[in-house]
Amino acid sequence: MAASLYGPEEAQSAFWIYLEHEQGALERVSLELLSKARALADAAGWRVAGLLLGHRVEPMVEDAFAWGADEVWVADHPLLEPFTVEAHTAIAFQAILRGRPSVFLCGATPNGRDLAGRLAVRLRTGLTADCTDLRLDLEKGGVLIGEVTGFGGGIVALITMPNHRPQMATVRPG
């Protein structure tokens, strides 16, 4: 695999969550990811940030804070609503390069999967898809462990990306 655009030594100790929304409200999966990231971040002494893209999204910032975000990066423009993967990828790519999070999470929704896949390619990093749980290995410097089930839950795979940043995963709702 090619070297990612930044490595573990350049990454900030932070979880970033792509905040999906519909009709002026954050999607449930985004709230779940904020909550999970908050729990992992508290144990590690990391920060949690939300990435909120769209138009007229400012009212949702407070909800992100209420669900565990320490900060929210906002891009508000009429061309960001409705969701188009090209526009959201371009903005998210620039934000990630500026903020350099160690972990970037998206919901395993149609939009989240599309966005995460395109970002992983642009950032030259890996992507653990359809996780059912996440852990953080602090003994290995904050390596994200994505749990992925297969064959109806009969097999559990633990996937890591110790040398690439951001560590990216999509996580199933619920």
Disulfide bonds with the S-S distance in Angstrom:
none
